[in-house]
């Protein structure tokens, strides 16, 4: 008996799933990001309308004033789907764990100047409540947004904010004690320096347009707050011997630089879709810019003292430049 072995190359009839092939063509292989993102939004055969908003379908493009001919025009430059997202965050968590271990094993916290430790606790710990609010807001965007290209990264963003809140809690326990967490909560509830930010966050909880919420939370408030809290304040602490604190907040700086790529791409795409979209985004940015600057002025003073006003102006000017490139900068000169 004789056996002849040979290699047979079987060419698949198509390279990807049918809903992807309809967009890209049957002969073009799709990336995992495209397969996990494109055309996954439920669009038909809803069983009922939501009792709390019967004028809408469960998933409805009319939930925002922003209109798109194709909601999958939005793209995440990071190409995040579940697999790549979790791998990226796992690597960052390993780095952050290493920073905490280094600080604790080298005994850097006891050597921190008392004033630096006190200032770090006073400025950073109440922010964990703001991060919880940001988690809630991005959960809302995921729940009521339209199109997986929008809702998927919004959910990742929501979980990141919860993680940052946990890191801030851990920083509080590393630098202080559970009593400092209680004091930070009381400051968030009662201290005058925090009431503007608290009101801003709580007012965003009742926004009904999910894209306005995206602007108010992710573009305006975070765009102004993060450079103040994790760049200017970080430099001020480092100059006073607080390098250990800087190591513990590295995740926040890296995460913001990465997340801005998605935020900028989303806003730029929406503005470029139509003049009506651009006008609506201008209006929202202008509205929430004024609110954010008013809320952040006491925070800037708390964090940086007399230099707080100048730092806020610098951050604001840089933020305006960023929005100008995206085509949604408010009218008028920066402060």
N, C-alpha and C positions, 0 to 999 in steps of 0.2 A: 504494500500500500504506500502510495506516495502523497505527501502533503506539500502543497505550494502555499507559502505565506507571502502576502503582499500587503502593502499599506494602501488603504483607500481613504482618500480625503472626501469627506461629506460636507458639502457646503450648505449651511442652514438657509432656509427659504427667507428668513428675515433675521436681523441682528438684535432685535429688541422687542418689547411688548407692543401690541397693536396701537395703544393710545399714544405711545412715544413715536412709533413709526409714522403715525398720521401727522405729526409735527416735523419730524426730522427726516423722514424718508426711511423706507424699509431696509435699505442697504447701508445705512450709516449706524455704526455701533454707538450706543448711548453710554454716558458715564453713569456711575452709581448715583450721583447727585441728581441727574436728570430723571433717572428711573424712580427715584424716591421723592420727586417733587412735582413733575409736570402732570397736570390734568388729574390730580387726585381729589380735587374738591367735589363733594357731592353736589349735584345740580338738579336732580329730578326725583320724582316719586317720594316726596315728603308726606308723612302720614298725617301730620297736624301742624297747625301754626302755634307758635309759642303763646301761651295764655297771657304772659306778661307784656307781649308786644304783638298783638294779633294782626297788625298792619304789615308785618314782615313774614317771610318764610323763615324757617330755621336758619338757613344760610342765605343771605340776601345782600346783593351788591348795593342796595339802597340804604344800608346802615351807615354809610359815610357820604359826605358831600363830594368826595373825590371820585371821579369816574374814569374808568379805563376801558379801552376797547378790548384788551386782553389782559387779564389779571396775572398772567404768567409772563408778562413783560418784565416784571420784577425778578431780579436775580441776586443771589447772595454771593458776593465775590469770594467769600471763604469756601464756597462749595460745601457747606455743612449739611449733611443729613445725619441720621442718628449715629452711624458708625464713625464718621470723621469727627463729629462733634465730641463724642465721648472719648475718643483717642486723644484729641487735642486737650481736653480738660484734664484727662488723666496725667498727661505729661506735665501740665501746669501745676497740678496738685502735688506731684512728686517734688517739683522745685520748691513749692511753698512749704511743704512738710520739711524739706531740708533746711529752709530758712528758719522755721520755728525750732527745729532740733538744734541748729547751730547756736541760736540765741540762748536757748535754755542750757545746753551743755557747756557753753563757754561762760555762763554766768554773767551775761551782758546786762540783764535787767537790773540786778542789784547795783550795778555800776552806773546806771542812768542817773543824771542829775534829777533831784526831786522835782524841780520845776518843770523839766521836760516830761517826766512821767505824768505829772498832774495835768499838764496842758494837753498831752496826747489823749488821756482819758476823757477830758472835758470836751474835746473837739470831735474825736472819732467815735466814741461809744454811742452817743445819741443818733448817729447816722445809721445805725443798724435798724432803727425804726423807719427811717426814710427808705432804706433798702427793702424792707418788708412791703412798704407801700408801692415801690417800683415793681416788686414781684407780683402784687395784686393787679397792677395796671397792665403789665404785659400778659398776664393770664387773661385779662379781659380782651386785649387785642387778639390773642390767639382764639378765644371763644367766639368773638363776633366779627373778626376779620374775614376776608374772602380770598380764597386761593392758597394752596399749600406753600407757594413761594413767599407768602407773607406770614401765614400763621405758624409755619414750622420754625423759622428763626425767632419769631416772637416768643414761642414757648421755650426755646433754648435760652433766650435772653431772660425770661422770667426765672428760670432755674438758676441762672448765673447770679441774679440779684439775691436769691435766697442763700446761695453759697457765700456771697460777699457779706451778707448779714451774719452768717455763721463765723466767718473769718474775723469780723469785727468783734463778735462776742468772745472769740478765742483770744484776740489781742487784749481785750479787757481783762480776761482771767489770767493772762500771762503777765500783764503789767500791774494788775491790781487784784481784786477779789470780787466775789458775787455782790458784795455791798456796792461796788462801783457800778455794776450793771443796774442795780435798783436806783442808784443816784442818777444815772444817765436817763433812765426811763422817766424819772420825776422831772429832770431838766427838759426833756422833750415835751412833757405835759404842761409845765409851768414856767420855765425860765424864759424871760422876754426875748433873749437872743434866738430862741428856736421857734417862737410862735409864728413868724412869717413863713418859715419853711413848712411847719406843721399844717398851717392853713392851706398853703399851696397844694400839698400832697392830698389833704382831705378833700379839697375842692375838685381835684382831678378824679376822685373816686366816683363822682356823680356825672361825669361827662358821658354822653350817649354816643357821640361819633368816635369810633375807635381810631380813626386816622388823626383826629384832633388830639386824642390822648397820646398817640405815638409822638406827635410834635411836642406837646406840652411836657411829657415826661422824658422821653429819650433824647430829643434834640435840644430842647431849650434848657430845662432844669439840669439835666446831667451834663450837657455841653458846657455850662457855666460852673456848676458845682465841682465836678471832678478835677479840673485844673487847680481850683482853689484848694481843695482838701488834700489832693494827692501829689501836687507838684509844688505850689507855693508854700503850703504849710509843711510839706515834707522837707523842703530846702531850709525853712526856718528852724525846724527841729534839728536837722543835721548840723547846722552851724552852731547849735548849742550843745552838741554832743549826743544827739539822738539818732545816731546811725542805726541802732538796733531797731527802732521803730520803722525806719525806712525799709529795712529788710522785710519786716512783717507786712508791709503794705505794697510790696512789689507786684503782687497778683493784680491789684486794682489798676495799676498803671498799665500793665501789659494788656489786661482785658479791655480797658477802654480804647487803647490804640487799635486793637483788633476789631472790636465791635463797631467802631466808627466807620469802618469800611462798609459794613452792611447798612448802617443808618444813612450814610451819605448816598450810597447807591439807590436806596429806596426813595429818599426825598428827591433826588435828581431825576429819577425815572418818572415819578408822579408829576413833577413840575414840567417836565418836557412833553408830557402827553398832550396838554392843551393849555391855552391861555386861561381858561376857567379854573383849572387845577392850580396853576401858578398863582392866580389872584387869591384863591382860597387859602393856599399855604402862606402867602404873604400876610394875610389877615390873621391867621392863627399864630404865626411866629411873632408878629407885632404885639398881639394881645398878651401872650404868655411871656414874652421878653420883659415887658414892663413889670409884670407880677414877679418874675424870677429875680430881677435886679433888686426890687424892693425887699424881697424875702432874704436875699443873700447878703445885703449890706450889714445887718447885725452879725451874721455868721462870719463874715470876713473880718470884722473887728474883733470878734471873740478869738478867732484863730491867729490873726496876725497883728492885732493891736492897731497902732497908728498907721501901719503900712497896709492895712486891709483895704482901704478905699482905693489906693493906687493899684494894688494887686487885682481887685475886682475890675477896675477900668481896663487893665492890660488884658485880662482874660476875656472881657467883653469885646474888646477890639479884635482880638484874634478869632473869637467866635464869629463875629460879623464877617471877617474875611473868609472864613470857611463857608458861611452861608451864601456869600456873594458868588463863590465858585459854583455853588449848587443852583444858583438862580432864584433863591428865595430870601435874600437879605431884606430886612425891613427898610422902609424909607426913613431918611433922616440920618444924621451923624451919630456915630457911636459915642457913648459916654466917655 
